[in-house]
């Protein structure tokens, strides 16, 4: 991440800790981020793109969030 991106994360974290935000705000933030990342489970991505699970797992950007593997495809 860039220095500017790190600063934005630090500001958001400070805001959350000091002032608190609603759970709804946090959920909407996750939804927004997921939509920009085109975040899908490996199984859903494979089905949507007519690929095998193994093909996706071996040839796509995979991240583990909350104990679940997701594909990031926002290029």
BASE-969523 format. One line per 3 residues: their letters; for each residue x, y, z of C-alpha. Coordinates in steps of 0.25 Angstrom, whole numbers, padded with zeros to 4 digits, always signed. Layout:
<sites>
a> X/Y/Z ~ ...
</sites>
This chain:
<sites>
xxx> +0000/+0000/+0000 ~ +0004/+0014/-0002 ~ +0007/+0024/+0009
xxx> -0006/+0031/+0005 ~ -0014/+0018/+0006 ~ -0008/+0015/+0020
xxx> -0011/+0029/+0025 ~ -0026/+0027/+0020 ~ -0026/+0014/+0028
xxx> -0021/+0020/+0040 ~ -0031/+0031/+0040 ~ -0042/+0022/+0038
xxx> -0037/+0013/+0049 ~ -0036/+0025/+0058 ~ -0050/+0030/+0055
xxx> -0056/+0016/+0058 ~ -0048/+0015/+0071 ~ -0051/+0030/+0076
xxx> -0065/+0033/+0071 ~ -0070/+0019/+0068 ~ -0078/+0016/+0056
xxx> -0091/+0007/+0054 ~ -0090/-0008/+0050 ~ -0098/-0004/+0038
xxx> -0087/+0006/+0034 ~ -0077/-0005/+0035 ~ -0085/-0015/+0027
xxx> -0088/-0005/+0016 ~ -0073/-0002/+0016 ~ -0070/-0017/+0014
xxx> -0081/-0018/+0003 ~ -0075/-0006/-0004 ~ -0061/-0011/-0004
xxx> -0065/-0025/-0008 ~ -0073/-0019/-0020 ~ -0060/-0011/-0025
xxx> -0052/-0024/-0023 ~ -0062/-0032/-0030 ~ -0060/-0041/-0018
xxx> -0066/-0056/-0020 ~ -0064/-0069/-0014 ~ -0055/-0078/-0022
xxx> -0067/-0087/-0025 ~ -0076/-0075/-0029 ~ -0065/-0069/-0038
xxx> -0062/-0083/-0045 ~ -0077/-0085/-0048 ~ -0079/-0071/-0053
xxx> -0066/-0072/-0062 ~ -0068/-0086/-0066 ~ -0055/-0090/-0060
xxx> -0052/-0102/-0051 ~ -0050/-0099/-0036 ~ -0035/-0104/-0037
xxx> -0033/-0095/-0049 ~ -0038/-0083/-0041 ~ -0030/-0087/-0029
xxx> -0017/-0088/-0037 ~ -0018/-0077/-0046 ~ -0026/-0065/-0039
xxx> -0023/-0056/-0028 ~ -0028/-0062/-0015 ~ -0029/-0056/-0002
xxx> -0034/-0062/+0011 ~ -0044/-0053/+0019 ~ -0051/-0057/+0032
xxx> -0047/-0072/+0029 ~ -0053/-0072/+0015 ~ -0045/-0072/+0002
xxx> -0049/-0061/-0008 ~ -0045/-0058/-0022 ~ -0041/-0043/-0025
xxx> -0044/-0040/-0040 ~ -0044/-0025/-0042 ~ -0034/-0023/-0053
</sites>
